[in-house]
Amino acid sequence: MTVTAPVQCPVPPGRRVTATGEGLRRALDGPFHTTKQRWRDEVSADDILRDPTLGMADAREWALDKLVALAARGFAIAGFPAAWGGRGTVAESVAHFEMLAMGDLSLTIKSGVQHGLWGGALVNLGTAWHHARFLPGTISGELTGCFAMTELGHGSDVQHLETTITWLPDTGEYAVDSPTPSATKAYIGNAAVHGRWAAVFGQLIVGGVHHGVHVVIVRIRTDDLRPVAGVTLGDQGHKGGLLGVDNGTLRFDDVRVPRTHLLDRFGGVTAEGVYASSIPSVDARFFTMLGTLVRGRICVGGAAASAARKALSIATRYSLTRTQFLMPGSGAEIPLLDYQAQQRKLLPNIAKAYAYGFAMNELALQLQRVTDAAGADPQAGRQLETRAAGMKAMLTRWANDTTQVAREACGGAGYLSENALTLLRQDVDVFATFEGENTVMLQLVAKALLLNYQRSWGEMDLRGTAQATARMLGNDILERTAARSVIDRVLAAASRKPEAQQLTSRAWHIQMFEHRERHTIESLAKRMRSAGKLPVEASFAAINACQQHMLAAARAHTDRVVLEAFIAGIDAADDPYLASILSKVCDLYALATIEENRGWFLEHERIDGARSKAITESVDCLCLELRPKALALVEGLGVEESWLNAALLRADQG
Amino acid sequence: MTVTAPVQCPVPPGRRVTATGEGLRRALDGPFHTTKQRWRDEVSADDILRDPTLGMADAREWALDKLVALAARGFAIAGFPAAWGGRGTVAESVAHFEMLAMGDLSLTIKSGVQHGLWGGALVNLGTAWHHARFLPGTISGELTGCFAMTELGHGSDVQHLETTITWLPDTGEYAVDSPTPSATKAYIGNAAVHGRWAAVFGQLIVGGVHHGVHVVIVRIRTDDLRPVAGVTLGDQGHKGGLLGVDNGTLRFDDVRVPRTHLLDRFGGVTAEGVYASSIPSVDARFFTMLGTLVRGRICVGGAAASAARKALSIATRYSLTRTQFLMPGSGAEIPLLDYQAQQRKLLPNIAKAYAYGFAMNELALQLQRVTDAAGADPQAGRQLETRAAGMKAMLTRWANDTTQVAREACGGAGYLSENALTLLRQDVDVFATFEGENTVMLQLVAKALLLNYQRSWGEMDLRGTAQATARMLGNDILERTAARSVIDRVLAAASRKPEAQQLTSRAWHIQMFEHRERHTIESLAKRMRSAGKLPVEASFAAINACQQHMLAAARAHTDRVVLEAFIAGIDAADDPYLASILSKVCDLYALATIEENRGWFLEHERIDGARSKAITESVDCLCLELRPKALALVEGLGVEESWLNAALLRADQG
């Protein structure tokens, strides 16, 4: 591609973004540029940045106050039905969440609890009556609610929750109970202090018949915030981060709830006291209900990525100005970013930030399509769930690692709270666990890939998975992404060119990613098929021995999906100069990912030793090539400059 | 080796350690068992555990109070001359530090600042007069001091500090000055609140002649803790961890200090006003002075490893009792540690904890030998410095990663402050930076290896290194460790056996580690030699391009040193049952390390794809084999049970 003069993007007065940075920002924002730019234009640092030294009690009040203020201004409430005050599509609600996460993650998760989880349960599992009754107050933040799913005994195993919701025909109510200590709802946001209501997940029992997990709205605190009789509330207190989120416990002892308070979109008890559902199978109903909650998982990955973008923006800007040691011969001090080791810490992660950013955009649009289809395309729904699980695990892992790398790249200064990095690191930590523990998420992905989407996801009996796997061998196992037409074009064009085997050939990247995914899944399927044939006692051990393999397959799949999204994102950029930069960033993403997995590629003789070393050299060279563009690249990550609340970036710092 | 019945170790009444755990603990404590057991027997949780919710101001006071109390009881003050109240050898002082770090890292670093750095500067750089004047109060904690080396502008580049210490012949004093903003001393422990004195590093100027970096004792606060005139003190406030350590800044404006206050063991101004030193070269004097401070670097690595041991103890015990999901066929819930993914998170890290533990013991003994030699063996001193730098970087990196893995292995519970893991993680973070930034440390190691110890370490002109490298090619480059005779025995025995190429052959492990080290250094040396021949302008770029290679060489070297220490540690265990367990743990350490580096081994055709996959399978199998020993293995890590201040380990927790 010919490199032309820089694109001329108008820089609004008072802003300090380079033209290239502005162009990259538009490209990476993609379909959400207007929404995201509105945040940068209208939301001040004061609106969303927390003083990192605030103690827990103050941080909790701060988070609620800021949330209410933002909601009043129409931020953080996209995705609700317009009839009840929502503004924007469900895809835009993901974009809003990503922007909020560039401010403070406690505020972000407070919003996630209130608007995303509690509000999302009302919207997706409730009906018009629930919407009318609860949504206006939920949106404004006045009607504070909890999403009471997780129990102490069952963190990741939602299908086996112990809480009971028992229909009482005599009074026409439900009784909500926590039958054992392990049934205690735990880690519930808004439970410790602020929540007035809770969407409680439990086993519905009608006339002695179990109908599986349902959700009921329970009043937990009075208007003056005293616990309601029968509800025992606990404060889980100080955490390793997210001090502004009041996580707590809930226990129920014969708490009575009116019949109308069951969120009965997919099943409930009629006025006549009879259970009725549009979905006869208990399992299918469970997965349908959980499926509507996929937005939370998508948002968590996006928010973690925002934290990583911010950390990279701070560390890269610091590395451009901070010098250390003298250049031999010249006597000038060397900026940190001129060192290969510093480039290696930051630039491949910036490339990943772009890759994951384009993939997040695609995922949000996919969520929109599934939402719009309203259940008409179950396969698309399951594919979305798989992708959301994989992206959540990969992005939160990367965000954990990258915020730490950024801290270390800033040395001792990075450890001072005034430089924002340690708060980011601490807050993003638990993103690896909540909304689906990462190891569990990757296993979901692997199982879905194995079953070629023939079965519902989430079901944890691996033996059944293994047995079913036998059916899919031989089919093409690569789930196609929305970018497929672009990918096919790249592959077709490359096959006519002699450079198809060059390290910077996009077609070669695609083939490498596809090969790793296909081979990892196929070999896993063979192992699982053998394991599934064993007697039940032996099959756990055999399947358990495949667990690392499952994680590898899920990562290989998600890497390929991300690469395709990056390629499609470049294809959509209409400015050739920007496209040329993005293409180099994509080279770095692709080659750094291949380098990380070079053990696998060498083991499977897809590359030899000489080529492996050449890949490492190429990554080094791309870092060096992109180093002069580092400022524009981090500008492109889209974190408004005034939100980079790091003292080390101020000119008055030594 | 034949496995016999478990060794019978008497379990003291009231203790709850298994016999095997007790035996492993003795083996890993090694020569420091008495010292370490004294901590476990005599130091209570209340003595050393901080409430993780304490705010900064309270945490700072808590740390000083606990430090003074421990010092009064004879803990944390080994390594001082017995004449002034010290109790124990310098090697034991490292063991004390490791034990203290199983409690609270703020308290540990507070001790490190007061006794290790400030006290160590007095002991090692001062003379009898300084000892008599300052040591008693330093040991008791009454005479609080700072180690004022790092400057804002020069974090890692100590040789180019800007602070000046100017001899004033007219008054017979020194004037201490901070000539620029970047000369501000920064990140200095005890500076923000508690310090009364400071050991200030600066350039000594006598009669206009620069004599390089020296250290002078400066009064910074009065007895009632007001700053002394001419001294400007700053509080660096809230940090990402170590809230109990009061880091701050120091600036000096013509602060006058009596002649006697220069720590003049290696050079100073005589009563006649003439500079005199036993070491004529400015550079050699600088490195001699820095060399005496090596203990701090050793202690930091050991303390980080203690934090990792504690995190592994908590997460492993939790994984033994916490269940999740049902076993197919049986209906019983599955303990987390039965899952392959959980075993993979914890067991290879437990194996590393043993490996690093044996290597730390050896390093402490090496420090003892160098200290005892009192400069008579400069090569041993340089070797110690190299090893300390490599161990510091490797152990602090591992501790950062492992505390995070442990947190995630405990899921949401791991994120609650009451479960201790997030505090460990936050506190250990900066260990990767202080006492020598890890990337800089690994480069020091690589340069020392390249130069085959012909030149002083620490000098940052890489071009000189590259030129000198030409001289060493062709020599054997493996620095031998104290374990060499054991290693030679293993290699000799193996060469007579057919199983020498089996994956669990110790000789094969040694050969793999040695091959990686030798090849990485030799190829680096060749590249550096070429780079050194270039003109000065080009050589920076060429040498900079080798930076990742340098880091790889340093890691390969340190891995080999650690493996040898592990093998020697097993050799010293006299009980065959314990030795058989340790041998399996060593297999896991060796194979997991080879697996981590399998990309390299494959690239260099040292293994093929089939063998690489077999190594991964072996690691899986060893995890499964060691899983029934998991409790004993973490007991062996030596963290007293009452110090495991994690609520999730209490029986009353769901």
HADDOCK unambig.tbl for C-alpha pairs under 7 A between the chains (distance, minus, plus):
assign (segid A and resid 53 and name CA) (segid B and resid 238 and name CA) 6.27 0.50 0.50
assign (segid A and resid 152 and name CA) (segid B and resid 654 and name CA) 6.21 0.50 0.50
assign (segid A and resid 153 and name CA) (segid B and resid 654 and name CA) 6.35 0.50 0.50
assign (segid A and resid 154 and name CA) (segid B and resid 324 and name CA) 6.72 0.50 0.50
assign (segid A and resid 157 and name CA) (segid B and resid 325 and name CA) 6.32 0.50 0.50
assign (segid A and resid 181 and name CA) (segid B and resid 654 and name CA) 6.48 0.50 0.50
assign (segid A and resid 182 and name CA) (segid B and resid 654 and name CA) 5.41 0.50 0.50
assign (segid A and resid 238 and name CA) (segid B and resid 53 and name CA) 6.27 0.50 0.50
assign (segid A and resid 238 and name CA) (segid B and resid 416 and name CA) 6.39 0.50 0.50
assign (segid A and resid 238 and name CA) (segid B and resid 417 and name CA) 5.41 0.50 0.50
assign (segid A and resid 239 and name CA) (segid B and resid 415 and name CA) 5.75 0.50 0.50
assign (segid A and resid 239 and name CA) (segid B and resid 416 and name CA) 4.37 0.50 0.50
assign (segid A and resid 239 and name CA) (segid B and resid 417 and name CA) 4.53 0.50 0.50
assign (segid A and resid 240 and name CA) (segid B and resid 415 and name CA) 5.37 0.50 0.50
assign (segid A and resid 240 and name CA) (segid B and resid 416 and name CA) 6.16 0.50 0.50
assign (segid A and resid 240 and name CA) (segid B and resid 417 and name CA) 5.66 0.50 0.50
assign (segid A and resid 240 and name CA) (segid B and resid 422 and name CA) 4.89 0.50 0.50
assign (segid A and resid 240 and name CA) (segid B and resid 423 and name CA) 6.82 0.50 0.50
assign (segid A and resid 324 and name CA) (segid B and resid 154 and name CA) 6.71 0.50 0.50
assign (segid A and resid 325 and name CA) (segid B and resid 157 and name CA) 6.33 0.50 0.50
assign (segid A and resid 328 and name CA) (segid B and resid 536 and name CA) 6.83 0.50 0.50
assign (segid A and resid 329 and name CA) (segid B and resid 536 and name CA) 6.13 0.50 0.50
assign (segid A and resid 329 and name CA) (segid B and resid 537 and name CA) 6.90 0.50 0.50
assign (segid A and resid 339 and name CA) (segid B and resid 544 and name CA) 6.35 0.50 0.50
assign (segid A and resid 340 and name CA) (segid B and resid 544 and name CA) 5.92 0.50 0.50
assign (segid A and resid 340 and name CA) (segid B and resid 545 and name CA) 6.26 0.50 0.50
assign (segid A and resid 340 and name CA) (segid B and resid 547 and name CA) 6.07 0.50 0.50
assign (segid A and resid 341 and name CA) (segid B and resid 547 and name CA) 6.17 0.50 0.50
assign (segid A and resid 341 and name CA) (segid B and resid 548 and name CA) 6.12 0.50 0.50
assign (segid A and resid 408 and name CA) (segid B and resid 433 and name CA) 6.90 0.50 0.50
assign (segid A and resid 411 and name CA) (segid B and resid 433 and name CA) 5.84 0.50 0.50
assign (segid A and resid 412 and name CA) (segid B and resid 433 and name CA) 6.30 0.50 0.50
assign (segid A and resid 415 and name CA) (segid B and resid 239 and name CA) 5.75 0.50 0.50
assign (segid A and resid 415 and name CA) (segid B and resid 240 and name CA) 5.38 0.50 0.50
assign (segid A and resid 415 and name CA) (segid B and resid 430 and name CA) 6.63 0.50 0.50
assign (segid A and resid 416 and name CA) (segid B and resid 238 and name CA) 6.40 0.50 0.50
assign (segid A and resid 416 and name CA) (segid B and resid 239 and name CA) 4.38 0.50 0.50
assign (segid A and resid 416 and name CA) (segid B and resid 240 and name CA) 6.17 0.50 0.50
assign (segid A and resid 417 and name CA) (segid B and resid 238 and name CA) 5.43 0.50 0.50
assign (segid A and resid 417 and name CA) (segid B and resid 239 and name CA) 4.55 0.50 0.50
assign (segid A and resid 417 and name CA) (segid B and resid 240 and name CA) 5.66 0.50 0.50
assign (segid A and resid 422 and name CA) (segid B and resid 240 and name CA) 4.90 0.50 0.50
assign (segid A and resid 423 and name CA) (segid B and resid 240 and name CA) 6.81 0.50 0.50
assign (segid A and resid 430 and name CA) (segid B and resid 415 and name CA) 6.64 0.50 0.50
assign (segid A and resid 433 and name CA) (segid B and resid 408 and name CA) 6.91 0.50 0.50
assign (segid A and resid 433 and name CA) (segid B and resid 411 and name CA) 5.85 0.50 0.50
assign (segid A and resid 433 and name CA) (segid B and resid 412 and name CA) 6.30 0.50 0.50
assign (segid A and resid 461 and name CA) (segid B and resid 328 and name CA) 6.99 0.50 0.50
assign (segid A and resid 536 and name CA) (segid B and resid 328 and name CA) 6.82 0.50 0.50
assign (segid A and resid 536 and name CA) (segid B and resid 329 and name CA) 6.13 0.50 0.50
assign (segid A and resid 537 and name CA) (segid B and resid 329 and name CA) 6.92 0.50 0.50
assign (segid A and resid 544 and name CA) (segid B and resid 339 and name CA) 6.34 0.50 0.50
assign (segid A and resid 544 and name CA) (segid B and resid 340 and name CA) 5.93 0.50 0.50
assign (segid A and resid 545 and name CA) (segid B and resid 340 and name CA) 6.26 0.50 0.50
assign (segid A and resid 547 and name CA) (segid B and resid 340 and name CA) 6.08 0.50 0.50
assign (segid A and resid 547 and name CA) (segid B and resid 341 and name CA) 6.18 0.50 0.50
assign (segid A and resid 548 and name CA) (segid B and resid 341 and name CA) 6.11 0.50 0.50
assign (segid A and resid 598 and name CA) (segid B and resid 599 and name CA) 5.80 0.50 0.50
assign (segid A and resid 599 and name CA) (segid B and resid 598 and name CA) 5.79 0.50 0.50
assign (segid A and resid 599 and name CA) (segid B and resid 599 and name CA) 4.02 0.50 0.50
assign (segid A and resid 602 and name CA) (segid B and resid 602 and name CA) 6.38 0.50 0.50
assign (segid A and resid 602 and name CA) (segid B and resid 609 and name CA) 6.72 0.50 0.50
assign (segid A and resid 603 and name CA) (segid B and resid 608 and name CA) 6.83 0.50 0.50
assign (segid A and resid 603 and name CA) (segid B and resid 609 and name CA) 3.81 0.50 0.50
assign (segid A and resid 603 and name CA) (segid B and resid 612 and name CA) 6.52 0.50 0.50
assign (segid A and resid 604 and name CA) (segid B and resid 609 and name CA) 6.23 0.50 0.50
assign (segid A and resid 608 and name CA) (segid B and resid 603 and name CA) 6.84 0.50 0.50
assign (segid A and resid 609 and name CA) (segid B and resid 602 and name CA) 6.71 0.50 0.50
assign (segid A and resid 609 and name CA) (segid B and resid 603 and name CA) 3.82 0.50 0.50
assign (segid A and resid 609 and name CA) (segid B and resid 604 and name CA) 6.22 0.50 0.50
assign (segid A and resid 612 and name CA) (segid B and resid 603 and name CA) 6.52 0.50 0.50
assign (segid A and resid 654 and name CA) (segid B and resid 152 and name CA) 6.20 0.50 0.50
assign (segid A and resid 654 and name CA) (segid B and resid 153 and name CA) 6.36 0.50 0.50
assign (segid A and resid 654 and name CA) (segid B and resid 181 and name CA) 6.47 0.50 0.50
assign (segid A and resid 654 and name CA) (segid B and resid 182 and name CA) 5.40 0.50 0.50
